[in-house]
Amino acid sequence: MRTPFACLIIVALLQLPACAPHVAVVEEADSQSTLPDNSILWIQHAVEFRAVARQAYAEAGRDLDGFLADSGWTALPGVTADA
């Protein structure tokens, strides 16, 4: 009965280092790297980003007149028209 329990404890202890954060490795890579971040490259070059941005601005433009006409509407999160 003790052998399976001991094996379980050993396996659990061997897996603990895998849960440790790798912050030091990430900091070293950032300080030595001169390449831009992938998210910046995606924003600068992806056709999908341009399409999503155009869609968001077009939708906002269509809704803007209705929002401005509604005196109870506010763009501030968590704020009601009564405040």
DRENNU-833684 format. One record per residue: x, y, z of N, C-alpha, C in turn; residue in three letters; residue number from 1. Coordinates in nm, 2 decimals. Layout:
REM DRENNU-833684
n_c1 | n_c2 | n_c3 | ca_c1 | ca_c2 | ca_c3 | c_c1 | c_c2 | c_c3 | code | pos
X | Y | Z | X | Y | Z | X | Y | Z | ALA | NUM $
...
REM end
This chain:
REM DRENNU-833684
n_c1 | n_c2 | n_c3 | ca_c1 | ca_c2 | ca_c3 | c_c1 | c_c2 | c_c3 | code | pos
0.08 | -0.12 | 0.00 | 0.00 | 0.00 | 0.00 | 0.09 | 0.13 | 0.00 | MET | 1 $
0.20 | 0.12 | 0.06 | 0.29 | 0.24 | 0.07 | 0.36 | 0.26 | -0.06 | ARG | 2 $
0.39 | 0.16 | -0.14 | 0.46 | 0.18 | -0.26 | 0.39 | 0.26 | -0.37 | THR | 3 $
0.26 | 0.24 | -0.39 | 0.19 | 0.33 | -0.49 | 0.19 | 0.47 | -0.44 | PRO | 4 $
0.17 | 0.49 | -0.31 | 0.16 | 0.63 | -0.26 | 0.30 | 0.70 | -0.27 | PHE | 5 $
0.40 | 0.62 | -0.24 | 0.54 | 0.68 | -0.25 | 0.57 | 0.72 | -0.40 | ALA | 6 $
0.53 | 0.63 | -0.49 | 0.55 | 0.66 | -0.63 | 0.47 | 0.79 | -0.67 | CYS | 7 $
0.35 | 0.80 | -0.62 | 0.27 | 0.92 | -0.65 | 0.33 | 1.04 | -0.60 | LEU | 8 $
0.39 | 1.04 | -0.48 | 0.46 | 1.16 | -0.42 | 0.58 | 1.19 | -0.51 | ILE | 9 $
0.66 | 1.09 | -0.55 | 0.78 | 1.11 | -0.63 | 0.74 | 1.18 | -0.76 | ILE | 10 $
0.64 | 1.12 | -0.83 | 0.60 | 1.18 | -0.96 | 0.55 | 1.32 | -0.94 | VAL | 11 $
0.48 | 1.35 | -0.83 | 0.43 | 1.49 | -0.81 | 0.54 | 1.58 | -0.79 | ALA | 12 $
0.64 | 1.54 | -0.71 | 0.76 | 1.62 | -0.68 | 0.84 | 1.65 | -0.80 | LEU | 13 $
0.85 | 1.55 | -0.89 | 0.93 | 1.57 | -1.01 | 0.86 | 1.66 | -1.11 | LEU | 14 $
0.73 | 1.68 | -1.10 | 0.66 | 1.77 | -1.19 | 0.66 | 1.91 | -1.14 | GLN | 15 $
0.69 | 1.94 | -1.02 | 0.68 | 2.07 | -0.96 | 0.77 | 2.17 | -1.04 | LEU | 16 $
0.89 | 2.14 | -1.08 | 0.97 | 2.24 | -1.15 | 0.90 | 2.29 | -1.28 | PRO | 17 $
0.82 | 2.20 | -1.34 | 0.75 | 2.24 | -1.46 | 0.65 | 2.35 | -1.44 | ALA | 18 $
0.61 | 2.37 | -1.32 | 0.51 | 2.47 | -1.28 | 0.57 | 2.61 | -1.25 | CYS | 19 $
0.70 | 2.61 | -1.24 | 0.77 | 2.73 | -1.20 | 0.77 | 2.83 | -1.32 | ALA | 20 $
0.75 | 2.96 | -1.29 | 0.75 | 3.06 | -1.40 | 0.89 | 3.07 | -1.46 | PRO | 21 $
0.90 | 3.10 | -1.58 | 1.03 | 3.12 | -1.65 | 1.05 | 3.27 | -1.68 | HIS | 22 $
1.04 | 3.35 | -1.58 | 1.05 | 3.50 | -1.59 | 1.19 | 3.54 | -1.63 | VAL | 23 $
1.29 | 3.48 | -1.57 | 1.43 | 3.51 | -1.59 | 1.47 | 3.49 | -1.74 | ALA | 24 $
1.42 | 3.38 | -1.80 | 1.45 | 3.35 | -1.94 | 1.38 | 3.45 | -2.03 | VAL | 25 $
1.26 | 3.49 | -2.00 | 1.19 | 3.59 | -2.08 | 1.26 | 3.73 | -2.07 | VAL | 26 $
1.30 | 3.77 | -1.95 | 1.37 | 3.90 | -1.94 | 1.50 | 3.90 | -2.01 | GLU | 27 $
1.57 | 3.79 | -2.01 | 1.70 | 3.79 | -2.08 | 1.68 | 3.80 | -2.23 | GLU | 28 $
1.58 | 3.73 | -2.28 | 1.55 | 3.73 | -2.42 | 1.50 | 3.86 | -2.47 | ALA | 29 $
1.42 | 3.93 | -2.39 | 1.38 | 4.07 | -2.42 | 1.49 | 4.17 | -2.43 | ASP | 30 $
1.58 | 4.16 | -2.33 | 1.69 | 4.26 | -2.33 | 1.79 | 4.24 | -2.44 | SER | 31 $
1.81 | 4.12 | -2.49 | 1.91 | 4.09 | -2.59 | 1.85 | 4.09 | -2.73 | GLN | 32 $
1.72 | 4.09 | -2.74 | 1.65 | 4.08 | -2.87 | 1.63 | 4.22 | -2.93 | SER | 33 $
1.67 | 4.24 | -3.06 | 1.64 | 4.36 | -3.13 | 1.53 | 4.35 | -3.23 | THR | 34 $
1.47 | 4.23 | -3.23 | 1.36 | 4.21 | -3.33 | 1.23 | 4.26 | -3.27 | LEU | 35 $
1.14 | 4.32 | -3.35 | 1.01 | 4.36 | -3.30 | 0.93 | 4.25 | -3.26 | PRO | 36 $
0.83 | 4.28 | -3.17 | 0.74 | 4.18 | -3.12 | 0.65 | 4.14 | -3.23 | ASP | 37 $
0.60 | 4.01 | -3.23 | 0.52 | 3.96 | -3.33 | 0.39 | 4.04 | -3.34 | ASN | 38 $
0.33 | 4.08 | -3.23 | 0.21 | 4.16 | -3.24 | 0.22 | 4.29 | -3.31 | SER | 39 $
0.34 | 4.35 | -3.30 | 0.36 | 4.48 | -3.37 | 0.37 | 4.45 | -3.52 | ILE | 40 $
0.44 | 4.34 | -3.55 | 0.46 | 4.30 | -3.69 | 0.32 | 4.27 | -3.75 | LEU | 41 $
0.23 | 4.20 | -3.68 | 0.10 | 4.17 | -3.73 | 0.02 | 4.29 | -3.75 | TRP | 42 $
0.03 | 4.39 | -3.66 | -0.05 | 4.52 | -3.68 | 0.00 | 4.59 | -3.81 | ILE | 43 $
0.13 | 4.59 | -3.83 | 0.19 | 4.66 | -3.94 | 0.17 | 4.60 | -4.07 | GLN | 44 $
0.16 | 4.47 | -4.08 | 0.16 | 4.40 | -4.21 | 0.04 | 4.31 | -4.24 | HIS | 45 $
-0.05 | 4.28 | -4.14 | -0.15 | 4.18 | -4.17 | -0.27 | 4.25 | -4.24 | ALA | 46 $
-0.32 | 4.18 | -4.34 | -0.44 | 4.23 | -4.41 | -0.56 | 4.21 | -4.32 | VAL | 47 $
-0.56 | 4.10 | -4.23 | -0.67 | 4.08 | -4.14 | -0.69 | 4.19 | -4.04 | GLU | 48 $
-0.57 | 4.25 | -4.00 | -0.58 | 4.37 | -3.90 | -0.65 | 4.48 | -3.97 | PHE | 49 $
-0.61 | 4.51 | -4.09 | -0.67 | 4.62 | -4.17 | -0.82 | 4.60 | -4.19 | ARG | 50 $
-0.86 | 4.48 | -4.22 | -1.00 | 4.45 | -4.24 | -1.08 | 4.46 | -4.11 | ALA | 51 $
-1.03 | 4.41 | -4.00 | -1.10 | 4.43 | -3.87 | -1.11 | 4.57 | -3.83 | VAL | 52 $
-1.00 | 4.65 | -3.85 | -1.00 | 4.79 | -3.81 | -1.11 | 4.87 | -3.89 | ALA | 53 $
-1.11 | 4.84 | -4.02 | -1.21 | 4.91 | -4.11 | -1.35 | 4.87 | -4.07 | ARG | 54 $
-1.37 | 4.74 | -4.03 | -1.50 | 4.70 | -3.99 | -1.55 | 4.76 | -3.86 | GLN | 55 $
-1.45 | 4.77 | -3.77 | -1.49 | 4.84 | -3.64 | -1.52 | 4.98 | -3.65 | ALA | 56 $
-1.44 | 5.06 | -3.73 | -1.47 | 5.20 | -3.75 | -1.59 | 5.22 | -3.83 | TYR | 57 $
-1.62 | 5.13 | -3.93 | -1.75 | 5.15 | -4.01 | -1.87 | 5.13 | -3.92 | ALA | 58 $
-1.86 | 5.03 | -3.84 | -1.97 | 5.00 | -3.74 | -1.99 | 5.11 | -3.65 | GLU | 59 $
-1.88 | 5.17 | -3.59 | -1.89 | 5.28 | -3.50 | -1.95 | 5.40 | -3.57 | ALA | 60 $
-1.91 | 5.42 | -3.70 | -1.97 | 5.54 | -3.77 | -2.12 | 5.52 | -3.80 | GLY | 61 $
-2.16 | 5.40 | -3.83 | -2.31 | 5.38 | -3.85 | -2.39 | 5.40 | -3.72 | ARG | 62 $
-2.33 | 5.37 | -3.61 | -2.40 | 5.38 | -3.48 | -2.39 | 5.51 | -3.41 | ASP | 63 $
-2.29 | 5.60 | -3.46 | -2.26 | 5.72 | -3.39 | -2.38 | 5.82 | -3.38 | LEU | 64 $
-2.45 | 5.84 | -3.49 | -2.56 | 5.93 | -3.49 | -2.67 | 5.89 | -3.40 | ASP | 65 $
-2.70 | 5.76 | -3.39 | -2.80 | 5.71 | -3.30 | -2.76 | 5.73 | -3.15 | GLY | 66 $
-2.63 | 5.71 | -3.12 | -2.58 | 5.73 | -2.99 | -2.59 | 5.87 | -2.95 | PHE | 67 $
-2.55 | 5.96 | -3.04 | -2.55 | 6.10 | -3.01 | -2.69 | 6.16 | -2.99 | LEU | 68 $
-2.79 | 6.10 | -3.06 | -2.93 | 6.14 | -3.04 | -2.99 | 6.09 | -2.91 | ALA | 69 $
-2.94 | 5.99 | -2.85 | -2.99 | 5.93 | -2.73 | -2.93 | 6.00 | -2.61 | ASP | 70 $
-3.00 | 6.08 | -2.54 | -2.95 | 6.16 | -2.43 | -2.91 | 6.06 | -2.31 | SER | 71 $
-2.96 | 5.94 | -2.30 | -2.94 | 5.85 | -2.19 | -2.81 | 5.77 | -2.22 | GLY | 72 $
-2.75 | 5.77 | -2.33 | -2.64 | 5.69 | -2.37 | -2.51 | 5.76 | -2.32 | TRP | 73 $
-2.42 | 5.68 | -2.27 | -2.28 | 5.73 | -2.24 | -2.18 | 5.63 | -2.28 | THR | 74 $
-2.06 | 5.67 | -2.32 | -1.95 | 5.58 | -2.36 | -1.87 | 5.54 | -2.25 | ALA | 75 $
-1.89 | 5.60 | -2.13 | -1.81 | 5.57 | -2.01 | -1.85 | 5.44 | -1.95 | LEU | 76 $
-1.77 | 5.34 | -1.93 | -1.81 | 5.22 | -1.87 | -1.84 | 5.24 | -1.72 | PRO | 77 $
-1.95 | 5.18 | -1.68 | -1.99 | 5.19 | -1.54 | -2.06 | 5.32 | -1.50 | GLY | 78 $
-2.08 | 5.41 | -1.60 | -2.15 | 5.53 | -1.57 | -2.29 | 5.53 | -1.63 | VAL | 79 $
-2.39 | 5.56 | -1.55 | -2.53 | 5.57 | -1.61 | -2.56 | 5.71 | -1.64 | THR | 80 $
-2.67 | 5.73 | -1.71 | -2.71 | 5.86 | -1.76 | -2.75 | 5.95 | -1.64 | ALA | 81 $
-2.79 | 5.89 | -1.53 | -2.84 | 5.96 | -1.41 | -2.72 | 6.03 | -1.34 | ASP | 82 $
-2.60 | 5.97 | -1.35 | -2.49 | 6.02 | -1.27 | -2.44 | 6.15 | -1.32 | ALA | 83 $
REM end
